[in-house]
Amino acid sequence: MSSPVPGRRAGRFFFLLAWIAGLYLATRFFAGWEQREENPNQVVGSQHGQGYVEVNLLSNRQGHFVADGRVNGQKVQFMVDTGATFVAVPEPVARRLELERGMPVALNTANGRTQGYQTQLASLQLGDITLKGVRAVVMPGLDDEQILLGMSALKQLEFTQRGGNLLLRQTTK
């Protein structure tokens, strides 16, 4: 009986290795594509003009404006919510950011009444727009990783929505 040809065994090994590498690369590509579809604003650019800073956000497939930014210098993800009175921080994110829980506050949400806790963000950054001392609420039971960017931040900016674009403008003078 003859033994298997050494070159054939190596060929099968490399063929299998190529398939595994191809599947890995395809998985990485489609995961990145899906993430860009959910958050088309992973890199937020800014434009500076005479006395203002502007940030233009694109909507995702669902029509939401999701963008990466920073709270107290740490990277976070925002979802713009003009219907929210305050910036709403999910409790797990608040723990990671080491936000203090202040006085309890009753809140009306889309899911009914709930209790949150007042807090204040030393800084909130979206592109080159930076806001200081922003009122927020820590939201127990909000399991998402996205911070809802509510009116306590947005009222400090001018904003215009047209089609799938949201233009935020901060006056710098």
N, C-alpha and C positions, 0 to 999 in steps of 0.2 A: 504494500500500500504506500502510496506516495504522500509526502507531507505537503501542506498548503504552501503555495508560492509566497515567499516573504513580501514581495512587492504588492501582491494582491491584498494581503492583510493590512499593510500600511495605507494602501489606497482607500480601503473601506474606512479605516480610522479617520483619515483626512476628509473623506466625504461626509462622515458623521459630524466631525468637528466643524466643517463648513456649514452644514445645516443648522447646528446649534448656534453658531455665530450669526448666521442670517436671521434666525428667529429672534435672537437677543436684540439685534440691531433694529429689526422691524418693530418689536415691542417698544423699544426706547423711542423710535421715531413717532409711532402713533400715540404714545403716552404724552410726549411733548406737544404734538399737534392738538390733542384733546385739551391739554392744559392751556394752550394759547387760545383755543376756542372759548373756554370758560373765562379766561382773563386775558383779553387782548392788550391790556395795559401793564404788562409785567415790567416794562421799562417806560417810565413816565417822563416824557420830554417837556420842557418848559420854554416859553418865549418871553423875552424881556422887552418892554417898551418904555416909553417916557412915563415913569411913575407907576408902572404896573408890571405884574408877572401873570402870565397865562399858562394854563394847562388844558390841553384838549384830550378828552377821553373818548374812546370808541366803545359802543355797546357790544355786549356779547350776543350769542345766538338767541338768548331769551329776552333780549332788550334791556338787560341790567348793565349798569356801569360799575365794573369791578376793576380795581387797580391796586397795585402794590404801593406801599408807602411806609411811613415810620411813625411810631408813637414812643415818645421818650427815648428816641434814638434806636429803638429796636424795630426790626422789619415786621410788618403786618400786612394784611390784605383788607382793603376796604370795599364795601358795596354802598354806593350812594343811595340814600333813602330819604327823599324829601318829605315823606310822611312821618318820619320819626322826629320827635321834639328834640331829643338829645342824641349824642353819639352813644351807641349801645355796644358795650364790650361783653362778649360772652365770658362767663366765669372762668373757664380754663385759660383763655387768653389773658384775662385780668390777673390771674395768678402768675402766669409767665412774665407779665410786665410788672409784677409786684405793685399793683395798684391798691391803694387803701380803700376799704369799704367804709363809706361814711354812713350818714343817716339813711334808714330805710325809706323807700318811696313807692307808693302804689302806682302801677303803670297799666294802661290799657293797650293791649297788643292785638294783632290779628287773631291770636289764639285765645283771647279773653284777658281777664285781669290777672296780674301777677305782681310780685314784689321784686324790686331791684334795690340797688344801693348807690347813693350819690358818690361820685368821685370826681377828680379833676386831672386832666392830662397836662403835664408840664409843657409838652410840645406835641404837635401833630404836623406831619410833613407829607405832602403829596407833590412830587416833583420838586420845584423850587418854591412852592407855596408853603410857608410855615406859619402856623397859628400857635399862640401861647395861651396857657391857662384855659383850656377848653373844658366846659362842663360836660360830664358824661355820666352814664349809669352802668354799673356792673349788673349783668343779666344772668342770674342763675337759671338753669334750664335751657339756655340758648346754647346748643351743642356745636354750632358751626364755628369755624375758625375765622370767619369774616366779621370785621367790625362794621356795624351799620353807621355810615357817615350821615348823621342827622343834622337838623337845623341849628343846633347849638354851635356847630362848626360852619355850616353853609351860610348862615346869616351874616357871617363876617366877609363873605365873598359875593361877587356878582356872578350869576350863572345863567347860561342860555343853552337850551336844548333844541337842536334842529336835526331831524332824522336820527341817525345813529351816532351823533356827536354831542358831547356835553362840554361846553367851554366854561372853565372856571377862571375867574380873574380876581386877583388880589391887588388892591391899590397899595403902593409902597410909599406914598408921600403923606 
